[in-house]
């Protein structure tokens, strides 16, 4: 697994490579970076819901973290009710890398989520934010997802979370 720092650096290298091949896209990205840097809660939330150029992903994450815990809690509130894959994916990247302790919040609202995709992604987030005490719960959710959705891959969110927890907690 990549550390957040390594992920940021790898994203910068790949984004620079992509943008050097497409001047128009580079210009658009530079203009959007300016907008993102000054975005308020509502503007950033709109960007997360409507989608954005993937080369702007790290800028969105950075700005969300700069907006602080109130914005993180707003993302969590919308994440638990969302059925939009675009928003769910954006929220996951922000929540997995935030400094807030959000694992209990995710566990507490997990069963009330309506979208199995969002549930699977919530489990992935717990791989980055969870604690050792959450492992048994994740194993149960893995079994539950296999039982509820035998023809889908939703259980892999729990599997990935367990893998990430093992790496974070037990690797030397």
Secondary structure, DSSP 8 states (H G I E B T S, - for coil): ---HHHHHHHHHHHHHHHHHT-HHHHHHHHHHHHHHHT--HHHHHHHHHH---GGGHHHHHHHHHHH-HHHHHHHHHHHHH---HHHHHHHHHHHHH-SS--HHHHHHHHTT-S-HHHHHHHHHHHHHH--GGGHHHHHHHHHHHHHHTTTS-TTHHHHHHHHHHHHHHH--
